[in-house]
Amino acid sequence: MEIVFSVTQEEDGGYVAGCLSHDIVTEGDTWAELSANVKEATAGYFFDQTKPTRFRLHLVRDEVVAI
């Protein structure tokens, strides 16, 4: 089973990830820290259930450009 996280980059450079199918949200200052935090948060969420075998981090970029 795979779960997907929508990731946005904050103005300060950090990242916030929210799972699209479960109530899991976490953050990290770097991409590596975010990935580790997602792994930890996912393990905690599924502590008494079958855990997903992997997760996908989907970076969402919202950019406004003047024409």
C-alpha positions as CSV (number, residue, x, y, z in Angstrom):
1,M,0.0,0.0,0.0
2,E,1.2,3.5,-0.9
3,I,0.0,6.8,0.6
4,V,0.5,10.2,-0.9
5,F,1.5,13.4,0.8
6,S,1.0,16.8,-0.7
7,V,4.0,19.0,0.1
8,T,4.2,22.8,0.0
9,Q,7.3,24.9,0.6
10,E,6.9,27.6,3.2
11,E,8.3,31.1,2.7
12,D,11.0,30.4,5.2
13,G,12.2,27.5,3.1
14,G,10.8,24.7,5.2
15,Y,8.3,22.1,4.0
16,V,4.8,21.0,5.2
17,A,3.4,17.6,4.2
18,G,-0.3,16.5,4.5
19,C,-1.5,13.0,3.7
20,L,-4.3,13.0,1.1
21,S,-6.0,9.9,2.5
22,H,-5.4,10.0,6.3
23,D,-5.1,12.7,9.0
24,I,-1.3,12.9,9.0
25,V,0.5,16.2,8.8
26,T,4.1,17.0,9.5
27,E,6.9,19.4,8.6
28,G,10.7,19.7,8.2
29,D,13.3,22.3,7.6
30,T,14.9,20.3,4.7
31,W,13.6,17.7,2.3
32,A,15.6,15.0,4.1
33,E,14.1,16.0,7.5
34,L,10.6,16.1,6.0
35,S,11.0,12.6,4.6
36,A,12.2,11.3,8.0
37,N,9.3,13.1,9.8
38,V,6.8,11.7,7.3
39,K,8.2,8.2,8.0
40,E,7.9,8.7,11.7
41,A,4.5,10.3,11.6
42,T,3.2,7.5,9.4
43,A,4.5,4.8,11.7
44,G,2.9,6.5,14.6
45,Y,-0.5,6.8,12.8
46,F,-0.5,3.2,11.8
47,F,1.0,1.8,15.1
48,D,-1.9,-0.7,15.6
49,Q,-2.7,-1.3,11.9
50,T,-1.1,-2.6,8.8
51,K,1.4,0.0,7.8
52,P,1.8,1.3,4.2
53,T,4.9,-0.2,2.4
54,R,5.9,3.2,1.0
55,F,4.8,6.9,0.7
56,R,5.0,9.4,-2.1
57,L,5.9,13.1,-1.5
58,H,4.2,15.2,-4.1
59,L,5.6,18.8,-4.2
60,V,2.9,21.3,-5.0
61,R,4.2,24.7,-6.2
62,D,1.8,27.6,-6.3
63,E,3.4,30.4,-8.3
64,V,1.7,33.7,-9.2
65,V,3.3,35.5,-12.2
66,A,2.4,38.9,-13.5
67,I,1.6,39.1,-17.2
